């Protein structure tokens, strides 16, 4: 019998989660960086019990199609690089494609997303197809409904339990509940709720300062802590994005 064997995906993801997810603030950081890379103009972060029982990050970014939503939960699946040469010109907050599957493997995870019509996929908006193509009234209604249909994926401990269509505004909302529910040793070493919430608020303050062109809202235990409106300014250069990423990491 061979002594060396390939680890199952859920085990590999839990090992990767140890590198990516140290505490609830790590989850917030990864999800907010994804929102920023998705060109969000507004990001709302909600937490309960210091992020131990709930972290929810909602944005109005590009969103994803059903296929992309499923693919983003695979390890090393990313839209941010395609070739090795891209590694020398990173212009995004992240690029490895490990965060979402790692987070989903150690929590009760729900992703709800709807692709923005002008997200640059090369496919004309469904609404424009319905207008320009003659069809029966019933078909027209069906096409129009397609423009407001999103995708919802529910995962528990890295295993997909449900994939369904869902009504959603353009953008993405990710809920992370009961972080480390399947790793009690890791959960035991989390700090007090106020300490974990303070780490989250500290990171969000840095992100809001680094990206004044994005509106941020922070909700803690059902109470809005602050809402920061966006300030219009030119997009950042790749060097500025890298500097912001390094500052937030510190």
Number of C-alpha atoms within 10 A of each C-alpha: 3 4 4 6 6 6 9 8 15 17 13 15 24 23 14 18 21 14 11 17 21 14 22 23 23 18 24 25 19 18 24 23 17 22 26 21 19 20 17 21 19 20 24 18 24 22 25 18 16 26 26 25 18 22 25 22 24 23 28 23 25 22 27 23 17 20 9 15 21 17 15 18 24 17 18 15 18 17 13 17 18 10 7 7 9 12 12 7 10 16 19 19 20 19 20 12 18 22 27 25 28 28 28 29 29 28 24 23 27 20 23 27 31 28 26 21 19 11 16 9 11 8 10 12 16 15 17 13 14 16 12 8 9 10 12 8 9 8 12 17 13 11 18 17 13 13 18 18 19 23 23 23 21 18 21 20 23 23 15 16 10 11 17 11 14 15 15 17 18 22 24 29 25 20 21 26 22 18 28 26 18 16 13 10 10 15 16 9 10 17 13 12 14 12 12 18 20 14 17 23 20 12 19 21 15 16 21 18 12 18 20 16 19 22 18 22 20 21 17 19 13 10 11 12 12 11 13 14 15 15 12 9 10 7 11 14 11 14 13 13 19 17 14 19 18 11 13 18 11 8
